Amino acid sequence: MDIEKITRFADHLAAASREGVGVTPLTLLDPQFSEIEAYHVQLKTIERKVKEGARITGKKIGLTSRAMQTLLGVEQPDYGHLLDDMVVENNGELPFEHVLSPKVEAEIAFLLKRDLEGPHVTTYDVLMATEYVMPALEIVDSRIANWQIKLEDTVADNASSGFYVLGGHPVKPQDLDLPLVGMALYKNQQLVNTGVGAAALGNPASCVAWLANKLYELGITLKAGEIILSGALSAAVEAKPGDVFHTQLAGLGSVGVRFGEKKT
């Protein structure tokens, strides 16, 4: 592992966040940049943020749709870390100065009551280890200019994580047929997307099982108390200053977010 390159690429992405301007894709800087190197860049960034006082609150799963996997030429999802400074209050406002190129996705979030450690975690194990599920909005964002990403770019960029919002009311996962949970996503009171739980690898709980087993390769365990965003139930929708989003998930309730006007 080229530690100097890992550090340099983490610095490259940090500059985008600091200066509010997207940067050159890492895969253009180094066409040989690998997926495992990308995860180590992500871990370096998270390590720095934790040292600065941030707290890990959970994980997110990306690339759960076959369409996005095909677009990036991969056959499995990716993952990123959630931090306490990424949380937006339900129906709260997110200042647009805090994002670069935001998009909004509707998801089902899992709150774990028990640790999940790979490499043989099953969907059933996930359901038994989950305290409850709830509706969530994820605001994905890219430190790479114009979303010109390959798999390695988004992995290094913490799976293009930005912010997340939790809402609705908690429901035991056994009380729902997760693959059949319907979703409607609204932008400025207009329906822009619909989806269903099965859009996330056939079952959102299967995504969480994949994550637990993937993390085993990196020596990481999903911990009790963590929030897991299980993957988008439809395509991400671009957000502009002043936009208001909310989603309704059958049996789980609603969650919303408002983007602040951009300051001049």
Buried (B, 14 or more C-beta within 10 A) or exposed (E): EEEEBBBBBBBBBBEBBEEEEBBEBBBEBBEEBBBEBBBBBBBBBBEBBEEEEBEBBBBBBBBBBEEBBEEBEBEEBBBBBBBEEBBBEBBEEBEBEBBBBBBBBBBBBBBBEBEBBBEEBEBEBBBEBBBBBBBBBBBBBBBBBEBEBBBBBBBBBBBBBBBBBBBBEEBEBEEBEBBEBBBBBBBEEEEBBEBBBBBBBBBBBBBBBBBBBBBBEEEBEBBEEBBBBBBBBBBBBEBEBEBBBBBBBBBBBBBBBBBBEEEE
